[in-house]
Amino acid sequence: MKLGNFLAIDPDDQRKGLPSFGKLDEVVFYEYFKQKEELYSIANLIRLTLEDKAINQKLIQLNDVDEEEIYAKEGKVLYRLHKI
């Protein structure tokens, strides 16, 4: 659904998408809209981190982080990676 929200926001795409996107969807979309290489790099690093079973176990064991209060541009996975 999130991709459908982004599709509705994308000025370069003529497909309809999901019109009931939120303000945060729009903020995130335009943050990366012209930075596709940075987005690809972050997504790839998240993917590689989650595929590493040893690192993934350590991330699961981290209980000292209040997940609701985290804001990190690269997301919670990479934010938590700094803690191990």
C-alpha positions in Angstrom: 0.0 0.0 0.0 2.8 2.4 0.8 4.1 2.1 -2.8 0.6 2.9 -4.0 0.7 6.0 -1.9 4.0 7.0 -3.4 2.7 6.3 -6.9 -0.2 8.8 -6.3 2.4 11.5 -5.2 4.9 10.9 -8.1 4.6 13.7 -10.6 6.6 11.7 -13.2 4.2 8.8 -13.2 0.8 8.9 -14.9 -0.7 5.9 -13.1 -3.3 6.7 -10.5 -2.0 5.2 -7.3 -3.8 5.4 -3.9 -5.2 8.9 -3.5 -5.6 8.8 0.3 -1.9 9.2 1.2 -0.8 10.9 4.4 1.3 14.0 4.8 4.2 11.9 6.1 4.1 9.8 2.9 4.5 13.0 0.9 7.3 14.3 3.1 9.2 11.0 2.8 8.6 10.7 -1.0 10.0 14.2 -1.7 12.9 13.6 0.7 14.2 10.9 -1.6 12.5 11.8 -5.0 15.6 13.3 -6.5 18.1 11.2 -4.5 17.5 7.7 -5.9 21.2 6.6 -5.4 21.0 7.5 -1.7 17.7 5.6 -1.4 19.1 2.6 -3.1 22.2 2.6 -0.9 20.1 2.8 2.3 17.7 0.1 1.1 20.6 -2.2 0.2 22.3 -1.7 3.5 19.0 -2.5 5.3 18.6 -5.6 3.2 22.1 -6.9 3.8 21.8 -6.2 7.5 18.6 -8.2 7.8 20.0 -11.1 5.7 22.9 -11.5 8.2 21.6 -14.0 10.8 24.2 -13.1 13.4 23.6 -9.4 13.2 19.8 -9.9 13.0 19.9 -11.9 16.3 21.8 -9.1 18.0 19.3 -6.5 16.7 16.4 -8.6 18.1 18.1 -8.8 21.5 18.3 -5.0 21.8 15.6 -4.1 24.2 16.9 -0.8 25.6 15.6 1.3 22.7 12.1 2.9 22.9 11.0 2.2 19.3 8.3 4.9 19.4 10.8 7.7 20.0 13.3 6.8 17.3 13.6 9.0 14.3 16.5 8.2 12.0 16.6 9.1 8.4 17.9 5.6 7.6 15.2 3.9 9.6 15.1 1.8 12.8 17.2 -1.2 11.5 20.3 0.9 10.7 19.7 3.1 13.8 19.8 0.0 16.0 22.8 -1.4 14.1 24.9 1.5 15.6 24.0 0.1 19.1 25.7 -3.3 18.6 
